[in-house]
Amino acid sequence: MTKLITDEQRAQLLTNGRQSIENPDFDPYPVVKLFTPDAGATWLISSIDPHDDDHAFGLADLNLGFPELGWVSLAELSALRGSLRLPVERDLYFKADKSISTYAREARMAGRIVA
């Protein structure tokens, strides 16, 4: 089973979290894309709260047509299972090419994450 987030990604997410606290205008690129292979949900995670490393911020698309920015528990994502009982997976090939706010704006217009 693939780790949900690698140590290198976690370090970058924590760095982004610290920079977000220091600079409210900081608009990082997502570091990791997570998805449910059997439920159509997707998360683009851009930072982790440095004071609570289970608390991640990013763009969530629960396949309901209303993607939104917000906080999610990494422990809850790790425990989540889709309709076929498959766990959340990390997209091994995802490479962000724009900021999280740009992904969010495009997702709101499309009704889903376009990545």
C-alpha positions, 0 to 999 in steps of 0.5 A: 500500500502506498503511503498517503503522503511521503515524508518529503511532501509532508515537509513541504506541506508543513513549510507551506503551512508556516508560510501561510501563517506568516503571510496571509497572501501566500498562495502555494501550489498543491503538493499532493493529489489524493483521490478515491478510486471507487468514489470520485472524490479528489483532494489537492492538498497545499499545506499542513497546519504546523501546530496540528500535523493532521490538519491539512488545507486544500481543495476538496471535490467530493463529486457533488459538483461543488468543489471547495477550499477547506481543512481536512483531517489526514487521519480521516482520509486515511480511514476513508473507504469508497463503495468498493472499500478501496482506500484513498490513494495518492496520484503518483504522477500529479505535478501542480502547475498553478496555485491552489487559488487558481485550481479552486477558481477553475474547479468552481467554474467546471464543477469539479477539480480539473488537474 
